[in-house]
Amino acid sequence: TRRIHYGAPIQFVSSDQVKELEPELTPDIVLASFCPVDGHVNPLRVGKEFHRIACQLNVEVFLSCHVQRILPNKKLFIVESTGHQFQGKRVLLAAGAWLPDLLHFFGVSNDLTLRTNQMIITERAPWRLRRYITVATGNLSIKQLESQAIAIGGGWQGYGNLSPRSETINFENFCGNIRL
């Protein structure tokens, strides 16, 4: 309901409608929701496209630079990084899960929750999923990739830490994702 409140055109559909929309799904589905504008993108491609567009706009992009300090003042920001110093009127903080490390330079505290998604990639499948599918209130997603392999991701989490950076499979949760 929260997504509907913010304008997502989600509608609830019967098991017969589910079978029409996605014939390969189990007939055991009793009720589902459908959003005609739902989808997914490959994050690696999106990042490369953002980089390409930024370069076309003459934006200097520095990748994998560890920010050591951000000094905000009234007219310019000074960003000190490993081997570089930058100045600018605006700063874009695009650090993902490491955002709190940068927010503290502005006196902002924000505790993010780390989610260690487990991704399962199948062998190529002969049929094609026509839609992006989410299960269990949107936590587990299933989609067919361009390679025709099926990606099952999200759902029940693995183990992870930001510092030191580590990711580990939670086998019990992995099996739960497969079962579902």
Secondary structure by P-SEA (a helix, b strand, c coil): ccccccccbbbbbcaaaaaaacccccccccccccccccccccaaaaaaaaaaaaaaacbbbbccccccbbbbcccbbbbbcccccccccccccccccaaaaaaaaacbbbbbbbbbbbbbbccccccccccccccccccbbbbbccccbbbbcccccccccccccccccaaaaaaaaaac
